[in-house]
C-alpha cells in the first residue's frame, strides 16, 4: 500500500517511491491471508520480488487482510498481477474493501479483467484501520 500525490496509471511503484511520488506504508500494517501454500505466504506477497508470489491453498474467497494499528490515510494500492505468466491463478476480479473494523468493510474499488500491474487511485482518500482485498479466480472452462 502506498500514500501518493498523484499516480499515473500503470506506473512502476518502485520508481514512484524513488521519486517521492508515493511512500510505501504496508510495513506499518499487520497482513493476513485466508490461506496459503507453504512458502507462498505474506512474506512472498510483500518481498518486492516479481518471481515470488502468494498462492492460496483453499476454496474461494481468497482474501488478503491488512490491519493498521491506527487510522491511516491510503490513496493508492499497487497490485502486480502477471496474467500472461499464469492465467489460471491470476485473479479475474479484485475487490478492495475498507473500514474501521472487520465488521464494517465497504467496497471502494472493483477491478475486473486485471491483466498487468496497476496502481488504482482510490476515489477518495480513505482513513482506515482495516483493508481487505478479495480475489476471485478465473472460472474453469
N, C-alpha and C positions, 0 to 999 in steps of 0.2 A: 504494500500500500504506500502511496506517496502523497505528499502535500505539494501541489504545484502552483505556479502563477497561471499560465495558460498552456495547455498541452496540445500540440498538433496531432491529428490522427495518425496512427501508425508510427509514431516517434519511438526511438530507441530509449527506453527508460534510463539505462546506464549513461548514455550521452547527455540526457536531460539533467541527470543528477550531477554530472561533472560540470555542466554549465550553470548550475544553481537554479535551474527552472523548477526542479522538483527536489524533494527531500524524502528519503526512504524512512518510513516510520513503522514498518512491520515488526521491527525488533522490539518495539515498545508494547507489543501485544502478546497474548497467550494464544497459540494456534492449536486447534484440534481437528481431527478428521473423523468422518463417520466410520471409516475402516481403511486399512492399507495392507498391502502385502509387505512382508519383511524386507527391509532395505529400500522401500519406496514410500516413505512417510513424510512428515513435516520437514525434516532436515533436507531431504532431496527436493521437496517442493520449493524451498526457500534458498537453496545454496548458490544461486546465480550461475549454475552450470546448465547449459541447454541440453546436455547429454543425459542428465538425470531428471527424474520427474516423480510425481505422486501417482501411484496406481492403487485404486480401491480394491478391496477384497470382500465384496459383499453385494447384495442386491441394492437396487436404487431405492431411495435417492442417495447420491454421492454428495457429501457435504464437507465444506471447509468452514470451520467456525473460527472467528477472530474476535478476541475479547481484550479490550483496552482496560487498564486499571482505573482510568478516569475518562471523562468525556473528551473526545479527540476529534478535531475537525479533519475530515477526509474529503478531498476534492477529486482525486483521481485514483483509480485502481488499475494497475498494469497487469495484464494476463498474457502469458505466452502459450499458444497452442499451435502445434505443428501438424495440421491436418494431413499434409502430403506424406509425412513420415508414417503415420498410423491412423488412418481414418476411422478404424473400428473402435479406438479408445479415446479419440478426441471428442469432447462433448459437442453435441449439436445445439445445445441451449445452455446458457448460463444465466442464472437469476441472482442478482445482488440484492440482499435484504439488510436493512439496518434498523437499530432501535436502541433503547436504553437498557433493555434486558432481553433474555431469551424469549420471553413470552409476548413481547410487543413488536416483533420484527415486521417491517413493511417493505415490500418490494419497491426498489427505486430504479432499477435497470433490468432490462430483459435483453440479453444478447443472443440472437439466433443466427445460425449459419456461420459461426466463428470458424475461420479457416487460417488465421495467422495471428501474430501477436497484436495486441491492441491495448490502448490506454484510454478507456472511455472516461470522459469527464462526467462526473455525476452532476445531474441537472441543477442541484443546489448544493451548497456546502453543508454537509451533514456533520453535526456533533453527535457522536455515538459512543456507546460503551461496547456494543455488540455489533458484529457484522457476520453475515453468513453468505457463502457462495454456494448455490445449489447447481450442480452439474447434471445435465440429463444426457445420457449416452445416445448415440445413433441407434435407430431401430434396426433390428435384424432384417435382412432382405431375403 
